[in-house]
Amino acid sequence: MRPFAALATGLLALTAFSHAIAGTTLDRVESHKELVNVLMESYPPFSFLNEQNQLDGFDVDVAKAVAEKLGVKLRLETPSWDVIAAGHWSGRYDICICSMTPSQARAQVFDFPVTYYASPAVIVVNAKDDRIHGAKDLNGLKVGLTSASSYESYLNKNLVIEGAEQQKIDYPFEAVQAVPYDTDNVAFQDLALGAGVRLDAVLTNLVTAQPRLKQDTRFKLAGAALYEEPNAVAIEKGDPQWDAKVREVFAQLKADGTLARLSQKWIGADISK
């Protein structure tokens, strides 16, 4: 066989194998009797380690409800966010119920069957900082955020939300120094050191910010919300059977009130509407 023909045959085999992995998620879940959900270890109140050192939170409970509807057990995996958001999971994970914003860039590697809650993006600053009153005041400053997040795309002025392309997103600044972190926790620790010591602000989700704002007088909101941020369930791209099943399960969880109940439990309001 000529080298080119051998290479072509190998590529075809690899492509077929990749499609086989991508198209059999539901079969794998049912066969293993296990749903593998990937999420962040520290993103309260959506996912975090509780006093028993167990994963807890809104996303965790939603994943449990999905596994129950499927009649399987749940396994949670917590790699870094950049690993989660990069996609190309190759069958390691089945689903991401993990507060992912469906950007156009991510839509190249993921499908987003369901948007299961929405909350605005906000700026948090040190309580003693009177310099920042909105996004226009971030110009030239250091802003902490989760690595590979939609917030990083926002500061880079190239955020396009998949399915909400008509949403106008304003960028009233020239250039901001984005400072990526593995988790919000460390970013807030640095912000607590004082205005401009390590950070000037943190860009995050309003729901995530609210517990810190209530419990810690070192932080405050700066200005109005920046943009509405839908959060979707993400799955590996190109698996219509699994996509349809995920849509079916979330329709059930919405219809029977589970999503609203869990939202009230963890957020104090129904953000699943």
N, C-alpha and C positions, 0 to 999 in steps of 0.2 A: 504493500500500500504506500502511495506517495505521502511524504510528510504533510503536505497541505490537506490532503484528504483525511489523514489520521487526526490532524488538529480539528478539522471541521466536525468529524464524528465525535471527538471528545467534547467539543463545545455543545453539540446537540444533546449529548448524554447529560452534561452538567445542567443545561437548561431544563431538560425534562425532570432531572432530580430536584432542581429548585422549585419547579412548579408543583411537584409532588408534595414537597414539604409545605408550600404555601397553601395548597388546596385541601389539606386534610386536618385542619385544626379541630373541627368538631369530632371527627373520627378519633383523633388522638385523645381528646378530652373524655369522650365516652368510653374508649378502650381502657384508658388508665384510671378512669373514675376520679379524675383530678383536674381542677382548673388552676393554672399557674398565672397569678396576677402579679404584675410588676408595678412598684410604686416607690416613692421616696420614704426613707426612714424618718425624716424629720421635716414635716410640713404641716404643723398643727393648724387648724383642727381636723385636717383631712387625713393625715397619717403621722403617727408619732409613737414613741415607746412610752407606755404608761408606767405606773408605779410597780407593776408586776413584771416590767421589762418585756411586755408583749405589745405587738403592734395594735394600735387602736385608732379610731377616728372615723370620719364620714366615709372616706374612700374605702376603708377597710370593711366597714359594715355594709356598704353597697356591694362590694365584691363577695362578701359572705352571702348576701341575699341572692346574687346572681348564681353562685355555686349551688345554693339550695334549690333554686328553680330548675337547675340542670340536673339535680340529683347526684352531685359529686362532691368530694371534699375540696377544700380550698388550700392552696399553698401560696404563700407570699414571698416574693423575692425583692430585694432592695439594693440593686446596683446603683452607681452614681447616676445623676440625672442625664449627663451627657451620653452615657451608654444607653439609657432608656430612649432618649429623644433621637438618637442616631438611627434607630430601627435596624433592619436586617438581622432580626433575632434568630433566624434559622431554626425555629421550633423550640428555642429555649423557654420562651414565654408564650402564653396563649392570648393574653389580653392586657391592656393598660387602662385600668380604672384608677387614674393617677393624676387627675386635674391637668390634662394636657390641652393647651389651646391649639386648635386646628389651623395652623398657618399654611399658606400655599407651599412653602418650602417643605414642610413636613408631609404634605399630601403627596409628595413624590415617592415616599416610602411607606406611608400608612394609609389605611382607609379609616374613616370616622363614622361609624354607623349611627351614633347617638350623641347628641349634646345633652348632658344630664344635669348641668347647672350653669349659672352665669353669675359673675361678680366683677365689678370694675377694678381696673388697675389704679393704684394710688402711690403717692410719694409720702414716705415717712422720714422725718428729720429729728434731730436732737431737740429736745424741748427748749433748750437755751438758745437755739439758732433762730435769729430773726431775719436772715438773709433770703430765705427761700419761701416763696408764696405761691409757687406753681412751676410748671415745666419750663417756662421761659427763663426762670432763675437758675436752671441747672447748667447753663452754658459754662464750659470750662471746669466743672466740678467733678468730683469722684462719687459715683453712684454704685452702691452694691446691689447685686441681684444674683439669682441662681444661674449658674453656667448653662448655656445653650437654651435659655428660656425665651419666651416671647418678649420679655422685658428687654433682653439684650437686642433683639431685632428692633424694638421700638427706639432704643437709644441710638441704634445704627441707622434709623430712619428708613427702614425697609420692611416694616411689618405689614403683611397682607393676610387677613384672617380668612381662611378657607370657608366658603359658604356665606361670608359677610363682606364680600369685596366692595359693596356699596357703602360700607361704613367709612366715614371720613375720619381719618386719624391725623391730628395736627402735630407738627414737630416745631414748636416755637423756640428752637435753640439751634445754634450752629454746630457745636461739637461738645459731646459729653464723654468723660472718661468712664467707661463701664468697667466695674471691678467685679469679676465673676467669683462666686463661691459655690461650694458643693451644696450647702443648705442655707436657708434664711437665718438659722440660729447664729452662725458665726458672723454673718453680716450685721445682725442687730447687736451682737456683742461689741463689734468694732464701732458701730455708730454710737453706742452708749458711752464710749470713752470721751466723747466730746465732739462738737462741731468742727469738722475739718481735720481732726487728729489722724484718723485713718480713712474715714468716709465723710461725705457731706450729706448723703441721703441714702435711703434704701427704696428700691422700686419693687412693689409686691402686690399681692391680691388683697382687696379690702377685708375679706373674711379672715384671711390669715393675719392681717395687721390688727384687727379689732381686739383680740384677747391681750395682745401686748400693750395696746393703747389704754385698755381698761386697768391693767394690772401693774403697769410700769410707767411712772411719771417722767421718765427720762425721754419719752418719745411723744411726738404729736404729728398729726396729718398736716401736709403743706398743700393748700389749695384744693381745687375740685378734682374729681376723678378724671383720669386721662382718657380712657376709652372703655367701652363695655367688653368684657372678656368672656366669651363662651368657653366652656370646658367640656371636652368630648372624650368618649371612649375611643381608644386607638387599638387597631389590630393590624397584623401584617397585611400588606397590600396584595390584592388579587385572590381573595378567598370568598367568593359570593355566598357559599353555603354557610360559612361561619358568620359573615356579615348579616345575613338574613336571620340567623338564630339569635344573635346579639340584639338585633332590633326587636325581635319577638319577645325576648325575656324582659327588656327594658320597658316595652309597652305594657307588659303585665305588672311590672313593679310600679309603674306610674298609675295604672288603672286601679290597682288594689291599695294605693295610698302609701306604699312602702317608701318611695323616694321622698314624699312629703314628710312622713313621720321621722325618717332619719335626718332630714334637713332640719326639722324643728329640734330634734335631739341635740345635734352638734352645732348648729348655727344660731338657733333661736328664731329662725324665720324660714319660710319655704323659698329657697333659691332654685328649686328644681323646675319651676314653672317656665 
